Amino acid sequence: MANTYTQSYFHLVFAVKHREALIRKQWKDELEKYITGIFQNNKHKLLSIGSNPDHIHIFIGYNVNQLIPDLVEEI
């Protein structure tokens, strides 16, 4: 259908197994940059990312041309 537009936003949360504090401050920034690159390469719009020692919050503008399970698997 012509002139059809879609906007989807998702809040993804990845938790460390057993919620152990495994995300160290020393490499937290590097992990966030790596995940940011995955979103950019798949043409999603990363709006916010934040790491805690036991989980990561990600808020994205979703590109509907990729399935969510495929995106999550790649991350």
Buried (B, 14 or more C-beta within 10 A) or exposed (E): EEEEEEEEEBEBEEEBEEEEEEBEEEEBEEBBEEBEEEBEEBEBEBEEBEBBEBBBEBBBBBBEEEEEEEBEEEE
